[in-house]
Amino acid sequence: QQIIPIAACSGGRFATHHFVLFHDKFVHSHFGGFQNYSLELAWVEADTKSENVFAITTPEETLAFSCRVPSQKTEWVCCLNQAIRNLLNSDKRDNPVQSLKSGHLDKRLTPPMIRHASFVFTKLPAYKDATYKGSWLKGQLHGFGKLSWPDGRKYTGRFKNNLQHGEGEYIVPGNGGDTVFRGTWKNGKLHGLGSARYPNGNFYEGFFKDGLRDGHGILKEGRFLSSSSIYIGQWLQDKRHGYGVLDNEKEGEKYMGMWQDDCRHGNGIMVTLDDIYYEGNFVNNNLSGYGTMMFQDNTVFKGELGAGGSLNGKGVLSLSNGDSIQGSFCGVWSEGIKVSGVYQKAVADEQCTSDVDSLISRDKKHPFL
């Protein structure tokens, strides 16, 4: 045994601290108890700015120490590095203190910077109580590893600077099942090309930014063909935004056009289960303003449209037989439309017009014929 004076730079003025180096641990004993630091995950660094100070970096904290004279600092640094190297090489017979006294300590050799070990976090908020098994670099998660939380979350993949970085898989358990994220990570968040599979069977494949769906992507919803839908298009901060195409089998609708804040918003085209074709401007999922409607029998309306595909204002209704009505319209086609305008009838080699103030019912498509 050898006693070499050392003091913690952060220690209280009147507190008593003792530090003991074993072949596999570095122990800090004080009035309130003691702390063990595994040498397997300890990195020693001599402070080049001070002749008497050195530091030990561990997964959750960095400890700074000062010695009375530079020679004591050198002895501590060499003993620590020798003990770490011996432990990593599974050679515990070589006592670092005895090697120092006998003059056989190799001061040129330092332990490898990259280590492979397991550790349970107790202080770091993001990883509290989590268990990590994998590669380390200077006290930080770095390289390939597996991180598991007590609540069942698991990440398997690459790390850099203590954060998920590179290819990886993240599993988040829930009441209905697991949510599984796969792809490229950057600074702890899914960033770039990846995928997400949700407990309800929904599946997203495309681009992410800062952990959110962002850029071009495909979202498939529903477990069965009769109740499924697929969206292909642009995303912004986890919401459909920009140009996209939605094929909704459950509702029997198809939409091609602009999106904003997860709603149909802007110029777009929609075909419904009733084979009604809409083209115009959408505002928060509803048609608004001038647009076009085309029905299965080739009847076409061009004019003001409202919510739910209703006719709501001035326009021209062109019937499949060539007749047309120009005026004001109000109502939904399937429920009956109130009309006030001019009816123009197409007759061979001549045209006939008359005023119209009536109702086009769903039972009689063309009551004026």
Backbone torsions as a table, in degrees:
resi	resn	phi	psi	omega
1	GLN	NA	152.1	178.8
2	GLN	-145.6	135.5	-179.7
3	ILE	-103.3	119.1	177.5
4	ILE	-123.8	115.0	-175.9
5	PRO	-57.9	140.1	178.9
6	ILE	-153.0	151.1	179.7
7	ALA	-139.0	142.8	176.7
8	ALA	-78.6	130.3	-178.5
9	CYS	-63.8	-26.7	-178.8
10	SER	-98.8	4.5	-177.9
11	GLY	-72.4	149.5	179.0
12	GLY	-66.3	156.0	-175.9
13	ARG	-65.9	-37.6	-175.5
14	PHE	-105.3	5.8	179.5
15	ALA	-85.5	152.6	179.2
16	THR	-107.9	125.1	-178.4
17	HIS	-127.4	139.7	175.4
18	HIS	-127.6	139.7	-179.4
19	PHE	-125.8	127.8	-176.0
20	VAL	-126.7	131.3	178.5
21	LEU	-102.3	119.4	173.7
22	PHE	-105.4	-179.9	-177.5
23	HIS	-70.7	-20.9	-178.2
24	ASP	-129.1	-6.5	-176.9
25	LYS	-141.3	155.7	171.2
26	PHE	-118.3	119.0	-171.3
27	VAL	-110.8	133.0	175.8
28	HIS	-110.5	111.8	179.6
29	SER	-105.9	134.3	179.8
30	HIS	-148.3	-178.3	-174.2
31	PHE	-60.5	-35.4	-176.8
32	GLY	-84.4	-2.7	-178.9
33	GLY	140.3	-143.8	179.8
34	PHE	-151.3	161.3	178.2
35	GLN	-131.6	136.8	177.4
36	ASN	-104.1	136.5	175.6
37	TYR	-124.1	118.6	-179.8
38	SER	-69.4	130.1	178.8
39	LEU	-68.4	-19.7	178.4
40	GLU	-60.7	-30.4	179.8
41	LEU	-123.6	50.9	176.4
42	ALA	-128.9	131.9	179.1
43	TRP	-120.6	125.2	-176.5
44	VAL	-101.0	134.1	-179.5
45	GLU	-137.2	124.9	177.0
46	ALA	-80.7	127.5	180.0
47	ASP	-72.3	112.6	-177.8
48	THR	-72.1	-16.0	-179.0
49	LYS	-84.7	-14.6	-179.5
50	SER	-135.6	137.5	-178.7
51	GLU	-74.9	-19.9	-172.5
52	ASN	-112.4	2.8	-173.0
53	VAL	-115.8	140.0	171.1
54	PHE	-141.9	168.7	-175.9
55	ALA	-135.9	151.7	174.0
56	ILE	-120.1	120.8	179.3
57	THR	-98.8	128.3	177.6
58	THR	-121.5	172.3	-177.0
59	PRO	-58.2	-27.0	-174.5
60	GLU	-121.5	-3.9	177.7
61	GLU	-164.3	160.7	175.6
62	THR	-117.3	125.7	-177.3
63	LEU	-104.3	130.5	178.7
64	ALA	-110.1	138.0	-177.5
65	PHE	-131.1	153.1	176.6
66	SER	-128.0	146.7	177.9
67	CYS	-118.4	162.8	-177.8
68	ARG	-70.4	-39.2	-177.9
69	VAL	-134.6	157.8	-179.3
70	PRO	-58.4	-32.9	-177.9
71	SER	-65.1	-34.6	177.4
72	GLN	-68.4	-37.9	175.7
73	LYS	-60.0	-44.9	-179.6
74	THR	-61.4	-40.8	179.9
75	GLU	-63.5	-44.1	179.9
76	TRP	-64.7	-45.8	-179.0
77	VAL	-61.3	-43.7	-179.2
78	CYS	-67.5	-41.7	179.2
79	CYS	-63.6	-44.1	179.5
80	LEU	-62.4	-47.7	-179.3
81	ASN	-63.5	-38.9	178.7
82	GLN	-65.5	-41.5	179.8
83	ALA	-65.2	-41.5	178.9
84	ILE	-63.7	-45.0	-178.5
85	ARG	-64.6	-41.0	179.0
86	ASN	-64.0	-40.4	-179.9
87	LEU	-65.3	-43.1	-179.8
88	LEU	-66.9	-28.6	178.4
89	ASN	-90.5	4.3	-179.1
90	SER	57.2	34.5	178.3
91	ASP	-116.6	84.8	-175.6
92	LYS	-91.1	-1.6	-179.1
93	ARG	-74.3	-22.7	-177.6
94	ASP	-84.7	108.8	179.3
95	ASN	-79.6	119.1	-176.2
96	PRO	-63.5	-32.2	-179.8
97	VAL	-70.9	-42.9	177.3
98	GLN	-62.9	-37.8	178.3
99	SER	-63.4	-36.8	179.2
100	LEU	-66.2	-44.6	-177.6
101	LYS	-66.5	-34.5	-177.5
102	SER	-84.3	-7.8	177.5
103	GLY	82.0	14.3	-177.8
104	HIS	-100.6	8.3	-178.6
105	LEU	-73.6	126.2	-179.8
106	ASP	-87.1	100.8	-175.5
107	LYS	-77.4	-13.3	-176.8
108	ARG	-81.1	-28.1	-176.1
109	LEU	-88.6	132.6	177.1
110	THR	-120.9	155.3	179.7
111	PRO	-63.7	156.3	178.3
112	PRO	-62.5	143.0	179.6
113	MET	-73.4	-35.5	179.8
114	ILE	-91.9	126.9	-179.1
115	ARG	-124.8	163.2	174.5
116	HIS	-127.8	117.1	-175.4
117	ALA	-161.2	168.0	176.2
118	SER	-105.6	150.0	-178.2
119	PHE	-156.8	142.2	175.2
120	VAL	-109.0	119.5	-178.8
121	PHE	-76.9	141.5	177.7
122	THR	-127.2	-16.4	-174.1
123	LYS	-118.8	-40.1	-175.3
124	LEU	-63.0	117.8	-173.1
125	PRO	-55.9	-45.5	-175.6
126	ALA	-65.9	-28.5	-175.8
127	TYR	-117.5	18.5	-175.1
128	LYS	-56.1	128.8	179.7
129	ASP	68.4	5.6	178.5
130	ALA	-82.8	152.0	178.5
131	THR	-110.7	129.1	179.7
132	TYR	-117.4	138.3	174.7
133	LYS	-135.8	114.9	-178.4
134	GLY	164.3	-149.2	-172.5
135	SER	-91.3	144.8	-179.7
136	TRP	-130.0	156.2	172.5
137	LEU	-145.7	112.3	178.6
138	LYS	50.6	48.8	174.6
139	GLY	82.9	3.9	-178.3
140	GLN	-122.0	151.2	174.7
141	LEU	-64.8	125.6	-174.1
142	HIS	-157.7	119.2	-176.7
143	GLY	104.2	-155.9	-176.8
144	PHE	-86.5	139.2	178.2
145	GLY	-166.8	175.0	177.8
146	LYS	-126.2	130.2	-178.2
147	LEU	-123.1	125.0	-176.9
148	SER	-127.0	133.4	178.1
149	TRP	-101.4	156.2	178.3
150	PRO	-61.2	-27.2	-179.0
151	ASP	-80.7	2.9	175.5
152	GLY	102.7	-7.6	177.9
153	ARG	-67.4	144.0	-179.8
154	LYS	-142.4	137.2	172.4
155	TYR	-126.0	131.3	177.0
156	THR	-129.1	119.8	-179.1
157	GLY	160.8	-151.6	-174.1
158	ARG	-92.8	147.8	176.7
159	PHE	-128.6	157.0	173.2
160	LYS	-155.4	129.4	179.4
161	ASN	53.4	43.3	175.7
162	ASN	73.5	10.7	-178.6
163	LEU	-129.2	154.6	173.7
164	GLN	-62.3	126.0	-175.4
165	HIS	-156.3	112.3	-176.8
166	GLY	115.6	-161.4	-178.8
167	GLU	-72.3	135.9	179.6
168	GLY	-167.7	168.8	177.6
169	GLU	-129.0	132.3	-178.4
170	TYR	-124.3	122.8	-178.4
171	ILE	-112.0	125.0	179.8
172	VAL	-118.6	112.5	-179.6
173	PRO	-75.7	153.1	177.1
174	GLY	-148.8	175.9	-178.7
175	ASN	-60.9	-36.5	-177.9
176	GLY	-92.0	-1.7	-177.6
177	GLY	136.5	-171.1	-176.7
178	ASP	-92.5	144.9	166.4
179	THR	-103.4	125.6	-174.0
180	VAL	-117.7	121.2	177.0
181	PHE	-108.5	131.6	176.5
182	ARG	-133.0	145.1	176.3
183	GLY	148.4	-153.1	-178.0
184	THR	-98.4	131.7	-178.3
185	TRP	-111.0	149.8	178.0
186	LYS	-141.7	119.4	178.8
187	ASN	51.9	42.8	174.0
188	GLY	89.8	-0.1	-177.8
189	LYS	-132.8	149.4	177.2
190	LEU	-64.9	125.1	-171.6
191	HIS	-150.8	114.8	-176.5
192	GLY	111.6	-155.1	-177.5
193	LEU	-73.6	132.0	-179.8
194	GLY	-166.1	-171.5	179.7
195	SER	-146.9	159.2	176.9
196	ALA	-142.1	125.6	176.3
197	ARG	-112.8	124.7	-173.0
198	TYR	-101.3	158.8	-176.7
199	PRO	-59.1	-30.6	-178.5
200	ASN	-80.2	4.0	178.5
201	GLY	97.8	-9.6	178.1
202	ASN	-65.6	148.2	-177.6
203	PHE	-140.8	128.2	177.7
204	TYR	-116.6	136.8	175.4
205	GLU	-137.7	123.5	-177.6
206	GLY	165.0	-147.2	-174.2
207	PHE	-101.4	148.4	177.1
208	PHE	-124.6	156.8	173.4
209	LYS	-144.0	121.3	-178.9
210	ASP	53.9	38.5	176.2
211	GLY	85.0	-1.3	-178.7
212	LEU	-115.6	151.2	175.7
213	ARG	-64.5	124.0	-173.8
214	ASP	-157.7	122.5	-175.9
215	GLY	109.0	-156.9	-179.0
216	HIS	-80.8	135.2	179.1
217	GLY	-160.8	166.4	-179.7
218	ILE	-122.9	126.3	177.0
219	LEU	-116.4	120.5	176.2
220	LYS	-107.7	126.0	-177.9
221	GLU	-119.3	145.5	177.3
222	GLY	93.0	148.5	-178.0
223	ARG	-94.0	-22.3	-176.2
224	PHE	-119.8	152.8	-177.1
225	LEU	-60.7	-36.3	-177.0
226	SER	-72.2	-17.5	-178.0
227	SER	-125.3	24.6	-175.8
228	SER	-102.2	165.0	173.0
229	SER	-149.6	156.1	178.5
230	ILE	-138.6	132.4	177.0
231	TYR	-117.2	130.8	176.9
232	ILE	-126.4	117.2	-179.3
233	GLY	166.8	-156.3	-173.5
234	GLN	-90.4	151.3	177.8
235	TRP	-131.7	153.4	174.8
236	LEU	-145.9	117.3	178.7
237	GLN	51.2	50.1	173.8
238	ASP	74.8	11.2	179.1
239	LYS	-128.3	150.2	176.4
240	ARG	-65.4	127.0	-173.6
241	HIS	-158.4	124.3	-175.4
242	GLY	105.9	-158.3	-178.3
243	TYR	-80.6	134.7	177.9
244	GLY	-159.0	161.2	-179.7
245	VAL	-121.0	127.9	178.6
246	LEU	-119.7	124.6	174.7
247	ASP	-113.2	101.5	-174.7
248	ASN	-103.3	98.5	-178.8
249	GLU	-68.3	-33.8	-178.3
250	LYS	-63.7	-44.6	-179.7
251	GLU	-90.7	-10.3	-178.7
252	GLY	70.7	30.9	-176.8
253	GLU	-119.9	148.8	172.5
254	LYS	-129.5	134.1	-178.2
255	TYR	-134.1	135.0	174.0
256	MET	-130.0	121.5	179.6
257	GLY	162.4	-156.3	-173.4
258	MET	-90.8	149.7	178.7
259	TRP	-129.1	153.8	174.4
260	GLN	-152.7	127.3	177.5
261	ASP	54.7	41.5	177.4
262	ASP	70.7	15.2	178.6
263	CYS	-123.3	152.3	170.8
264	ARG	-65.5	119.7	-173.2
265	HIS	-153.9	113.1	-177.0
266	GLY	116.8	-166.6	-179.3
267	ASN	-67.6	135.0	-179.5
268	GLY	-163.6	168.5	178.2
269	ILE	-127.4	133.9	179.7
270	MET	-135.8	139.1	174.7
271	VAL	-120.5	127.8	-175.3
272	THR	-97.5	177.3	178.6
273	LEU	-62.1	-28.0	179.4
274	ASP	-84.9	11.2	-178.6
275	ASP	60.8	36.6	173.1
276	ILE	-97.1	129.8	-177.1
277	TYR	-101.1	125.9	177.4
278	TYR	-117.1	139.5	173.5
279	GLU	-143.2	124.4	-179.5
280	GLY	168.3	-152.0	-176.6
281	ASN	-102.8	130.3	178.6
282	PHE	-107.7	141.1	175.4
283	VAL	-130.3	114.2	-179.6
284	ASN	50.2	50.9	175.5
285	ASN	80.4	-5.8	-177.8
286	ASN	-114.4	143.8	173.7
287	LEU	-64.8	141.2	-179.2
288	SER	-151.7	130.5	178.0
289	GLY	89.0	-159.8	-175.3
290	TYR	-71.9	136.3	178.1
291	GLY	-163.4	-174.9	-177.9
292	THR	-126.8	137.7	172.5
293	MET	-124.3	135.0	177.3
294	MET	-128.1	131.2	-176.5
295	PHE	-102.1	171.8	-174.2
296	GLN	-61.4	-30.3	-178.7
297	ASP	-90.7	15.6	178.9
298	ASN	74.0	12.1	169.8
299	THR	-69.7	135.7	-175.1
300	VAL	-127.4	133.9	172.8
301	PHE	-117.6	132.0	174.8
302	LYS	-126.2	118.0	-178.6
303	GLY	167.0	-153.9	-176.3
304	GLU	-78.1	129.0	-179.8
305	LEU	-117.6	155.0	180.0
306	GLY	-130.3	-168.8	-177.3
307	ALA	-61.0	145.5	177.7
308	GLY	70.5	18.6	-179.7
309	GLY	74.7	23.6	-179.2
310	SER	-82.5	154.8	172.6
311	LEU	-87.5	128.6	-169.2
312	ASN	-147.0	67.0	177.5
313	GLY	140.1	-157.8	-176.0
314	LYS	-74.4	148.5	177.3
315	GLY	177.0	-176.4	179.4
316	VAL	-126.3	125.6	177.0
317	LEU	-105.9	112.9	-179.9
318	SER	-100.1	115.9	-177.8
319	LEU	-80.7	162.4	-174.7
320	SER	-67.3	-21.4	-179.5
321	ASN	-89.6	3.3	179.5
322	GLY	101.7	-15.6	176.4
323	ASP	-70.4	160.4	179.9
324	SER	-147.9	156.2	175.7
325	ILE	-128.0	128.8	177.9
326	GLN	-118.5	124.7	-179.2
327	GLY	167.5	-144.2	-179.4
328	SER	-108.3	138.2	-176.4
329	PHE	-129.0	146.2	179.0
330	CYS	-150.0	127.8	176.7
331	GLY	127.2	178.2	179.2
332	VAL	-103.9	136.0	-173.4
333	TRP	-55.8	-42.4	-176.1
334	SER	-73.9	-14.0	-177.2
335	GLU	-110.4	-6.7	-177.4
336	GLY	109.9	139.4	-174.3
337	ILE	-122.0	132.8	173.1
338	LYS	-84.7	132.3	-174.5
339	VAL	-127.9	138.7	171.4
340	SER	-139.3	107.7	-176.9
341	GLY	178.6	-156.2	-175.8
342	VAL	-111.8	127.2	178.0
343	TYR	-95.9	126.5	179.5
344	GLN	-116.2	115.5	-176.4
345	LYS	-98.4	133.3	178.6
346	ALA	-86.9	117.0	178.2
347	VAL	-122.4	147.4	-178.6
348	ALA	-53.3	121.5	176.1
349	ASP	65.5	5.9	176.6
350	GLU	-156.7	165.4	-179.2
351	GLN	-126.2	146.1	179.8
352	CYS	-127.2	131.0	-179.3
353	THR	-121.5	150.7	175.6
354	SER	-156.4	155.6	178.1
355	ASP	-74.1	145.1	-178.4
356	VAL	-126.5	130.1	171.5
357	ASP	-144.5	81.1	-170.2
358	SER	-150.8	-161.3	-176.7
359	LEU	-131.9	127.4	171.9
360	ILE	-91.6	113.2	-175.9
361	SER	-92.8	165.8	179.2
362	ARG	-76.8	-16.8	178.6
363	ASP	-81.5	-34.0	178.7
364	LYS	-123.2	106.6	-175.7
365	LYS	-64.7	-39.4	-176.7
366	HIS	-128.4	82.1	-174.4
367	PRO	-71.6	-8.5	-175.9
368	PHE	-92.3	-5.5	-177.2
369	LEU	-78.6	NA	NA
